[in-house]
Amino acid sequence: MHICELFRNFAANLRNPMKRIAFLILLCTALAYAHAETLILRTGARVKGSIVFQNEEVVILRTDEGARFQYPRADIEQILSDEEAALAEETASPEETETSNEEITTSKKASILLEIAGGVAFQPKEAVGGAVSADLLVGSHHIGDRHLFVGGGVGYHGIFLGEDKYNFLPIQVAVRMPFTETKHAPVFGVSVGYGVALSKNYLGGIYAGGDFGYRCQINPKSAVALVAFVQFQQAVVPTTTVLDETSYTTNSGRNLVNTGIKLALYF
């Protein structure tokens, strides 16, 4: 059949209203998927589809199968068109791609959290004073699709109640999680561990803390947070009693509580 005759038959079929509507639907669908993009995530992964919505915080992508996925803008390294993505794959050598992905993956998984705090300390029904602390934690602040910090570390906690001074080295595990995957988000956290006494005048004990505040994501692996916190530290103090010229030593537990403001730096 001659090409002209094929074209005339195709044009004649479009005169049918139903066929014309079906053709328009197919045409619109083809145009919708014709312009596709490739998201290059900071983990090194590539996701192909059509962007249906984007702003400064999120990008919503529709895949060729019709599924929709939302990605935080901070997790996206680059957005490429089909042509740019194909050109990047052709020009990048396997060694360069492997090294790039490895560097991104390592930076995503390893994170350091430095927390500096100060506030009021008290022993329930006994005394009121002050407290300072500094903690250095190492872990991951990006698990799955969330900026969830899970790690552990040590620090210094000083509690001052009048003439009594308690200094501890807390060995702890901690979790810090923002409520939303946006640049600015509320954040909460918990810490548990054991406070090792730094003096022979008393013994250490269980340590626990919780905080709630505000976090700002500076870039994919750096953030700063300002939070209010409350911490509990158990201490055991030896007490010596002399009875009939005989000394008796007993251990009495003390519950030390402090609360205040904490500055947290993720990097």
C-alpha positions in Angstrom: 0.0 0.0 0.0 1.4 3.4 -1.0 2.3 5.8 1.8 -0.1 8.4 0.6 -3.0 5.9 0.8 -2.0 5.0 4.4 -2.1 8.7 5.3 -5.5 9.2 3.7 -6.9 6.2 5.6 -5.5 7.5 8.9 -7.0 11.0 8.3 -10.4 9.4 7.5 -10.4 7.4 10.7 -9.9 10.6 12.7 -13.3 11.9 11.4 -14.9 9.5 13.8 -15.5 11.4 17.1 -14.7 8.4 19.3 -11.5 7.7 17.5 -10.6 11.4 17.6 -11.0 11.5 21.4 -9.0 8.3 21.8 -6.2 9.7 19.6 -6.1 12.9 21.7 -5.9 11.0 24.9 -3.0 8.9 23.5 -1.3 12.0 22.2 -1.6 13.8 25.6 -0.3 10.8 27.4 2.7 10.5 25.1 3.5 14.1 25.5 3.3 13.9 29.3 5.8 11.1 29.3 7.9 12.4 26.5 9.5 15.0 28.7 11.1 12.9 31.5 13.7 13.8 34.0 16.3 11.8 36.0 16.8 12.6 39.7 20.3 12.0 40.9 20.1 11.5 44.6 22.9 12.2 47.0 23.1 8.5 47.8 24.2 8.0 44.1 20.8 6.4 43.1 19.0 7.6 39.9 15.3 7.8 39.6 13.6 8.4 36.2 10.2 9.9 35.7 8.2 13.1 35.1 8.1 15.9 37.7 4.5 16.7 38.6 5.3 19.2 41.3 8.4 20.9 42.9 9.3 23.7 45.2 12.2 24.7 47.4 11.6 21.8 49.8 10.2 18.8 47.9 10.1 17.3 44.4 7.2 14.9 43.4 8.1 12.5 40.6 5.8 10.2 38.7 7.5 7.1 37.3 6.7 5.4 34.0 4.5 2.9 35.9 2.3 5.8 37.2 3.6 5.6 40.8 4.4 8.9 42.6 7.3 9.5 45.0 8.2 12.5 47.0 11.9 13.4 47.6 13.2 16.2 49.9 15.0 18.8 47.8 18.0 18.4 50.2 18.4 14.8 49.1 18.6 15.6 45.4 22.1 16.2 44.0 20.9 17.1 40.4 17.9 17.0 38.1 18.8 16.1 34.5 16.7 15.8 31.3 16.8 12.5 29.3 19.4 13.9 27.0 21.6 15.2 29.8 21.3 12.0 31.7 22.3 9.9 28.7 25.2 12.2 28.0 26.4 12.0 31.6 26.3 8.2 31.5 28.3 8.1 28.3 31.0 10.6 29.4 31.4 9.2 32.9 33.9 6.3 33.3 33.0 3.4 35.6 35.9 4.4 37.9 34.5 7.9 38.3 31.0 6.7 38.9 32.1 4.2 41.5 34.2 6.8 43.4 31.5 9.4 43.3 28.8 7.1 44.7 31.2 5.8 47.4 32.0 9.3 48.6 28.3 10.3 48.7 27.3 7.1 50.5 30.0 7.5 53.1 29.1 11.2 53.8 25.5 10.2 54.1 26.0 7.5 56.7 28.7 9.0 58.9 27.8 11.9 61.1 29.0 13.7 64.2 26.7 15.4 66.7 28.1 17.9 69.1 25.8 19.1 71.9 26.6 21.9 74.4 24.1 22.7 77.2 23.6 24.7 80.3 20.8 25.1 82.8 19.4 24.6 86.3 20.1 21.5 88.4 18.3 20.3 91.5 18.0 17.4 93.8 14.3 16.9 94.6 13.4 18.4 98.0 17.0 19.0 98.8 19.0 21.6 96.8 19.1 23.8 93.7 22.1 24.8 91.6 23.4 24.8 88.1 24.6 22.4 85.4 26.7 22.4 82.2 27.3 19.6 79.7 29.0 18.8 76.4 28.4 15.6 74.5 30.1 14.2 71.4 28.1 11.5 69.5 29.0 9.6 66.4 26.4 7.8 64.2 24.2 8.2 61.2 21.8 11.0 60.6 20.1 9.7 57.5 18.4 6.3 57.7 16.1 5.3 54.9 14.3 8.4 53.7 14.6 10.3 57.0 17.1 12.5 58.6 17.1 10.2 61.7 20.3 10.4 63.9 21.1 7.2 65.8 24.5 7.0 67.5 26.5 6.8 70.7 29.3 8.5 72.4 30.6 10.2 75.5 30.7 13.6 77.1 31.0 15.6 80.3 28.2 16.5 82.7 28.8 18.8 85.7 26.2 19.3 88.3 26.7 21.9 91.1 24.4 21.9 94.1 25.9 24.3 96.7 29.0 22.8 98.1 28.3 19.5 96.4 29.8 19.0 92.9 29.1 16.0 90.8 31.1 15.4 87.6 30.1 12.5 85.3 31.3 10.9 82.1 28.1 9.7 80.4 28.4 6.7 78.1 25.3 6.9 76.1 23.2 6.0 73.0 21.0 8.7 71.5 18.2 9.1 68.9 17.4 12.5 67.3 14.5 12.7 64.8 12.8 15.7 63.1 9.0 15.5 62.7 9.0 16.4 59.0 11.5 16.1 56.1 11.7 19.9 55.5 14.5 22.5 56.0 12.9 23.8 59.2 11.3 21.2 61.4 10.5 20.4 65.1 12.9 17.8 66.5 12.8 15.5 69.5 15.4 13.2 71.0 16.1 10.7 73.8 19.4 9.5 75.4 20.1 6.7 77.8 23.3 5.3 79.3 25.5 5.2 82.3 27.2 8.2 84.0 30.7 7.2 85.2 31.7 9.3 88.3 34.8 11.4 87.8 35.5 11.6 91.6 36.1 9.0 94.4 33.6 10.8 96.7 30.6 9.3 94.9 29.6 6.6 92.4 27.9 6.9 89.1 24.6 5.5 87.9 21.9 5.4 85.2 21.7 8.4 82.9 18.6 9.4 80.8 17.5 12.5 78.9 15.0 13.9 76.6 14.8 17.1 74.5 12.4 18.9 72.2 13.1 21.9 70.0 13.7 23.3 66.5 16.1 22.1 63.8 17.3 23.8 60.6 18.9 21.6 57.8 21.8 23.6 56.4 22.7 21.0 53.7 22.2 17.2 53.3 24.8 16.4 56.0 24.8 19.5 58.2 22.2 20.9 60.6 21.8 23.0 63.7 19.2 22.7 66.4 18.2 24.6 69.5 16.3 22.5 72.0 15.0 22.5 75.6 16.0 19.4 77.6 15.6 17.6 80.8 18.2 15.1 82.1 18.2 12.6 85.0 21.4 11.3 86.6 21.6 8.8 89.4 24.5 9.1 91.9 25.5 6.9 94.8 27.1 8.7 97.8 28.9 6.7 100.5 27.9 7.8 104.0 30.0 6.9 107.1 28.4 6.6 110.5 30.4 6.1 113.8 28.6 4.1 116.4 30.4 3.0 119.6 33.7 3.9 118.1 32.9 1.7 115.1 32.6 3.1 111.6 29.8 2.0 109.3 29.7 2.9 105.6 26.4 2.8 103.7 25.6 3.9 100.2 22.7 6.3 99.7 21.3 7.0 96.2 20.7 10.5 95.0 18.5 11.5 92.0 20.0 14.6 90.2 17.8 16.4 87.7 18.8 19.3 85.4 17.0 21.2 82.7 17.9 24.0 80.3 18.8 24.9 76.7 21.0 22.9 74.4 22.7 23.8 71.1 23.2 20.8 68.8 25.5 20.8 65.7 25.3 18.0 63.1 28.2 17.7 60.7 
